């Protein structure tokens, strides 16, 4: 563990001792950056994310009663629940993620003991780096630790996704939770979101992942994200009437799309075209990583952003500016918006020796153009869910 991460754990233990009794276990789960494959996961498609070094850390220790006490250091707020009578509806509060996971664990037969939990999140919120999945996975790992229970990694990811879909109310796909569990240091993760078969792909040496936070917040539980899912569902119903065996847009080839697209409503046609083309881009991008070809990988990122901007329509002026700036910058192979969209971040592939120049120039140019000062994160791929203390 790095010195910086060791200090985070030590501080969390000291803070836990001040607030609660007991000797806590510390569980961590990372956020993620999606390199390519946006809005394909809930269409049973392919994605290529990487876990990043920003973590959610949870300290947990047992209580002698049936209370569940969650304290967030980020919000400076503590909430308490009776495990025998957990809320059955979300409140639009950060604790919804913990309650949703706890309810799903109990429904799966895991007996949860009374516990104190102290939560510290490093993943920037509303930035498209999956702070919610990081929180869900870390809490799930903590609850399992307290219950002395085990669960397969893929089952943890499914459970956390179900908690967000069915309790919190955001119809996210499986990608965020899956890579938060299964991430590997210095690797991206190629995931088939239908079968959950995955493969770790080493990242190209000498390349850095530079994440530019537009400082435009988004909220996945909002209507725009769920609306995109409904539009994809409409496209699936269209193709099911014309082609046997279609369960999701993943099952529609570009040839199928071109054959029938004239009969689709324009908005549904655009949504379907993005998803079908994006799935193909992910597979080509994974092959480019395997062949250490950053030029092809970068071109696929540019193409992905254009599709997200024009067909899926989830970009915004600020994200487009950051990608356009990257097109002209020295040492850049490719850039695209990352995450669900409507704000958040871009991810840029930059030669290591050009990172400092890129960071300085994009900060100045973006602030001059938008009046907002971006946050720039130079990221490395990290390991997934782990118990660290």
C-alpha positions in Angstrom: 0.0 0.0 0.0 1.3 3.5 -0.9 2.3 5.9 1.9 -0.6 8.1 1.0 -3.1 5.3 1.1 -1.6 4.0 4.4 -2.2 7.5 5.9 -5.9 7.4 4.7 -6.4 4.1 6.5 -4.6 5.3 9.7 -6.7 8.5 9.8 -9.9 6.5 9.2 -9.1 4.2 12.1 -8.3 7.1 14.4 -11.6 8.8 13.5 -13.5 5.6 14.0 -12.0 5.3 17.5 -13.2 8.8 18.3 -16.8 8.1 17.2 -17.4 4.4 17.9 -16.2 1.5 20.0 -14.5 -1.6 18.6 -11.6 -2.3 16.2 -12.8 -1.8 12.7 -12.0 -3.6 9.5 -11.3 -1.3 6.5 -12.7 -2.1 3.1 -12.0 -0.2 0.0 -13.5 -0.1 -3.5 -12.4 2.1 -6.4 -14.2 4.3 -8.8 -13.6 3.8 -12.5 -13.0 5.5 -15.8 -14.5 4.0 -18.9 -12.1 4.0 -21.7 -14.7 3.1 -24.4 -18.1 1.5 -24.5 -20.6 4.0 -23.2 -24.3 3.1 -22.8 -23.6 -0.4 -24.0 -23.6 -2.2 -20.7 -27.4 -2.1 -20.1 -27.8 -3.2 -23.8 -26.0 -6.5 -23.0 -23.0 -5.2 -24.9 -19.2 -4.8 -24.3 -17.3 -2.2 -22.2 -13.6 -1.5 -21.5 -13.2 0.4 -18.2 -10.4 0.6 -15.7 -10.6 0.9 -12.0 -8.8 4.1 -10.8 -6.9 5.0 -7.6 -9.8 7.1 -6.1 -11.4 4.9 -3.5 -14.4 4.7 -1.1 -13.1 3.5 2.2 -15.5 2.0 4.9 -14.5 1.2 8.4 -16.9 -1.2 10.1 -17.2 -2.9 13.5 -20.0 -4.7 15.2 -22.5 -3.4 17.8 -24.3 -5.2 20.5 -27.8 -4.2 19.3 -29.7 -4.4 16.0 -28.9 -0.9 14.9 -27.1 0.1 11.7 -25.2 3.4 12.1 -23.6 5.0 9.1 -21.5 8.1 9.4 -20.2 10.0 6.3 -17.1 12.0 6.8 -17.7 13.7 3.4 -21.1 15.0 4.5 -20.4 15.3 8.2 -23.6 13.5 8.9 -24.7 10.4 10.7 -27.9 8.3 10.2 -29.2 5.3 12.2 -31.6 2.5 11.2 -33.2 -0.5 12.9 -32.1 -3.6 11.0 -35.5 -5.2 11.8 -37.3 -2.4 10.0 -35.1 -0.9 7.3 -36.8 1.7 5.0 -38.5 0.2 2.0 -38.2 3.4 -0.1 -35.4 5.6 -1.1 -35.3 9.2 0.3 -32.9 10.8 -2.2 -30.2 10.7 0.5 -26.7 9.3 0.4 -27.7 6.6 2.9 -30.0 5.1 0.2 -27.1 3.3 -1.3 -26.3 1.6 2.0 -29.9 0.7 2.8 -30.4 -0.7 -0.7 -27.3 -2.9 -0.4 -28.3 -4.0 3.1 -31.8 -4.9 2.0 -30.5 -6.9 -1.0 -28.0 -8.8 1.2 -30.7 -9.8 3.6 -33.0 -10.9 0.8 -30.1 -13.1 -0.4 -30.0 -14.8 3.0 -27.0 -12.9 4.6 -27.8 -12.2 8.2 -26.5 -8.7 9.0 -25.4 -7.9 12.5 -25.7 -4.5 14.1 -22.8 -2.4 13.0 -21.1 1.0 13.0 -19.8 2.2 9.7 -17.5 5.2 9.0 -17.4 6.2 5.3 -14.9 8.3 3.4 -15.2 8.8 -0.3 -12.4 10.0 -2.5 -14.2 9.5 -5.9 -15.3 12.9 -7.2 -19.1 13.0 -7.1 -21.2 13.8 -10.2 -18.1 13.5 -12.4 -19.0 10.2 -14.2 -16.3 8.3 -12.3 -18.8 6.1 -10.5 -18.7 7.3 -7.0 -22.1 5.5 -6.4 -20.8 2.1 -7.5 -17.7 2.6 -5.4 -19.8 3.3 -2.4 -22.1 0.4 -3.0 -19.3 -2.1 -3.5 -17.4 -0.9 -0.5 -20.5 -1.1 1.7 -21.3 -4.5 0.4 -17.8 -5.7 1.2 -18.1 -4.2 4.7 -21.4 -5.8 5.4 -20.0 -9.2 4.3 -17.0 -8.7 6.5 -19.2 -7.9 9.5 -21.4 -11.0 8.8 -18.3 -13.2 8.3 -19.9 -14.1 5.0 -18.4 -14.6 1.5 -19.8 -13.9 -1.9 -18.4 -14.3 -5.4 -17.2 -11.1 -7.0 -19.7 -11.2 -9.9 -22.5 -11.8 -7.4 -21.4 -8.7 -5.4 -21.5 -6.7 -8.6 -25.0 -8.0 -9.5 -26.3 -7.3 -6.0 -25.0 -3.7 -6.0 -26.4 -3.1 -9.4 -29.8 -4.4 -8.3 -29.7 -2.1 -5.2 -29.1 0.9 -7.5 -31.7 -0.1 -10.1 -34.5 -1.2 -7.7 -34.0 0.8 -4.6 -32.1 4.0 -5.5 -33.9 4.3 -8.8 -31.1 4.6 -11.4 -31.3 2.0 -14.2 -27.5 1.7 -14.5 -25.9 -1.3 -16.2 -23.4 -3.7 -14.6 -20.2 -2.1 -15.7 -19.5 0.2 -12.8 -20.0 -2.3 -10.0 -18.2 -5.0 -11.9 -15.0 -3.2 -12.5 -15.1 -1.8 -8.9 -15.0 -5.4 -7.8 -12.7 -6.9 -10.4 -10.3 -4.1 -11.4 -6.6 -5.0 -11.7 -3.6 -2.7 -11.3 -2.2 -1.4 -14.7 -5.0 -3.2 -16.6 -8.2 -2.3 -18.3 -11.1 -4.8 -18.1 -12.9 -6.1 -21.2 -16.4 -7.2 -20.1 -19.2 -8.9 -21.9 -22.1 -7.5 -20.0 -24.4 -10.4 -20.9 -22.3 -13.4 -19.9 -20.1 -11.4 -17.4 -17.1 -13.1 -19.0 -14.2 -10.7 -18.6 -10.5 -10.4 -19.6 -7.9 -8.1 -18.1 -5.9 -6.2 -20.8 -2.6 -4.6 -19.9 -2.5 -0.8 -20.6 0.1 0.5 -23.0 3.3 1.5 -21.4 4.3 5.1 -21.7 0.7 6.3 -21.9 -1.2 8.1 -19.1 -5.0 8.3 -18.5 -5.7 12.0 -18.0 -9.2 12.7 -16.7 -10.5 16.2 -17.1 -13.5 17.1 -14.8 -15.7 19.7 -16.5 -17.1 20.6 -13.1 -20.6 20.2 -14.7 -22.4 17.8 -12.3 -24.7 15.1 -13.5 -27.1 12.8 -11.7 -27.8 9.3 -13.0 -31.0 9.0 -11.1 -32.4 11.8 -13.1 -34.8 11.4 -16.0 -32.3 11.8 -19.0 -30.4 8.7 -18.2 -33.5 6.5 -17.7 -35.0 8.1 -20.8 -32.0 6.8 -22.9 -32.7 3.3 -21.6 -36.3 3.5 -22.5 -35.4 4.6 -26.0 -33.0 1.7 -26.4 -35.8 -0.6 -25.2 -38.0 0.8 -27.9 -35.3 0.0 -30.5 -35.1 -3.6 -29.2 -38.9 -4.0 -29.5 -38.6 -2.8 -33.1 -35.9 -5.3 -34.1 -37.6 -8.1 -32.2 -40.5 -7.8 -34.7 -38.1 -8.1 -37.6 -35.3 -10.5 -36.6 -35.6 -13.7 -34.5 -33.5 -14.0 -31.3 -33.0 -10.3 -30.5 -32.9 -9.8 -26.7 -31.0 -6.6 -26.7 -29.3 -4.2 -29.1 -26.2 -6.3 -28.7 -27.9 -8.8 -30.9 -28.4 -6.4 -33.8 -25.6 -6.1 -36.3 -24.8 -3.0 -38.3 -26.0 -4.8 -41.4 -29.4 -5.4 -39.7 -29.5 -1.8 -38.6 -28.8 -0.5 -42.1 -31.5 -2.9 -43.6 -34.3 -1.6 -41.3 -33.2 1.8 -40.1 -35.5 3.7 -42.5 -38.5 2.5 -40.6 -37.3 3.7 -37.2 -38.3 7.0 -35.7 -35.4 9.4 -36.0 -34.6 9.6 -32.3 -34.7 5.8 -31.8 -32.6 5.3 -35.0 -29.9 7.6 -33.5 -29.9 5.8 -30.2 -29.7 2.4 -31.8 -26.9 3.4 -34.2 -24.7 4.6 -31.3 -25.1 1.4 -29.3 -24.5 -1.0 -32.3 -21.5 0.9 -33.5 -20.1 1.4 -30.0 -20.1 -2.3 -29.3 -18.0 -2.8 -32.4 -15.6 -0.1 -31.3 -15.0 -1.7 -28.0 -13.9 -5.0 -29.5 -11.6 -3.2 -31.9 -10.2 -1.1 -29.0 -9.5 -4.2 -27.0 -7.6 -5.6 -30.0 -5.7 -2.4 -30.3 -4.6 -2.7 -26.6 -3.5 -6.3 -27.2 -1.4 -5.1 -30.2 -0.1 -2.0 -28.3 -1.6 0.3 -30.9 -2.4 3.6 -29.2 -3.1 5.3 -32.6 -6.0 3.0 -33.4 -7.2 3.1 -29.9 -7.2 6.9 -29.9 -9.1 7.1 -33.2 -11.8 4.8 -31.8 -12.1 7.2 -28.8 -12.6 10.2 -31.1 -15.3 8.2 -33.0 -17.0 7.2 -29.8 -17.2 10.8 -28.6 -18.7 12.0 -31.9 -21.3 9.2 -31.7 -22.2 10.1 -28.0 -22.5 13.8 -29.0 -24.5 13.4 -32.2 -26.4 10.1 -31.9 -26.9 9.5 -28.2 -26.9 13.2 -27.4 -25.4 12.9 -23.9 -22.5 15.3 -24.3 -22.6 19.0 -23.4 -20.7 22.2 -24.5 -18.1 21.8 -21.8 -17.3 18.2 -22.6 -17.1 19.0 -26.3 -14.7 21.8 -25.6 -12.4 19.5 -23.7 -12.4 16.9 -26.5 -11.8 19.5 -29.2 -8.9 21.0 -27.2 -7.4 17.5 -26.9 -7.5 17.1 -30.7 -5.0 19.9 -31.1 -2.8 19.1 -28.1 0.7 17.7 -28.3 1.2 14.1 -27.4 -2.5 13.1 -27.4 -3.7 9.9 -29.0 -7.5 10.2 -28.3 -10.1 11.7 -26.0 -13.8 11.2 -25.3 -16.4 12.0 -22.7 -16.6 9.2 -20.1 -19.5 8.1 -18.0 -23.2 8.5 -18.5 -22.9 12.1 -19.8 -24.8 15.4 -19.3 -21.6 16.7 -17.6 -18.8 14.9 -15.8 -15.4 14.1 -17.3 -13.4 13.4 -20.4 -10.7 10.8 -20.5 -7.6 11.5 -22.7 -4.8 9.2 -23.7 -1.6 11.2 -23.4 2.1 10.4 -23.9 3.7 10.4 -20.4 6.2 13.1 -21.4 3.4 15.4 -22.6 1.1 15.2 -19.6 2.4 18.2 -17.7 2.1 20.5 -20.8 -1.4 19.1 -21.5 -2.5 19.7 -17.9 -1.3 23.2 -17.8 -2.8 24.3 -21.1 -6.2 22.6 -20.7 -6.7 24.2 -17.3 -6.0 27.7 -18.7 -7.9 27.3 -22.0 -11.0 25.7 -20.4 -11.2 28.3 -17.7 -10.9 31.1 -20.3 -13.7 29.5 -22.4 -16.1 28.5 -19.7 -15.3 30.5 -16.6 -14.9 27.1 -14.7 -11.6 25.8 -13.4 -11.4 22.1 -14.3 -10.0 19.4 -12.0 -7.4 17.3 -13.8 -6.6 13.8 -12.5 -3.6 11.8 -13.9 -4.8 8.3 -13.2 -3.4 4.8 -13.1 -5.4 1.6 -13.1 -5.9 0.1 -9.7 -7.1 -3.1 -8.0 -10.7 -3.7 -7.2 -12.5 -4.4 -3.9 -10.2 -5.3 -1.1 -9.9 -5.5 2.7 -6.9 -3.4 3.7 -6.9 -3.6 7.5 
